[in-house]
Amino acid sequence: MPYRPIRTIIKDQKLITCAGSTTVVEASQLMRVNQIGALMIVDEGRLAGIFPERDALFRVIANERDAKTTQPATACSSRQKRFCNRADGSARPARSGQSATK
């Protein structure tokens, strides 16, 4: 798959966010109303994660977790990849031991 900066992938898309305290039911309703497949989870003004509909289905419903009390941040995929932003807006994977930058 060719490398594409995230900025070019999402530039014409409507990005919908929710707070980390949002429940999976509320997040699912936001996705339905906005006809989208994922929400950006934002805490303290920073992107904390991405909650796709697949995580709602497989990590909450299929595991019989309570969607009315489960928060998306606790149900997101656990494979976290850290990236460092470049000046041109693209990102590169962070090296081991390196923290992600703004």
Beta strands, then each sheet from edge to edge (+ up, - down):
strand 1: 17-19
strand 2: 38-43
strand 3: 46-52
strand 4: 83-85
strand 5: 91-93
sheet 1: 1+ 2+ 3-
sheet 2: 4+ 5-
end
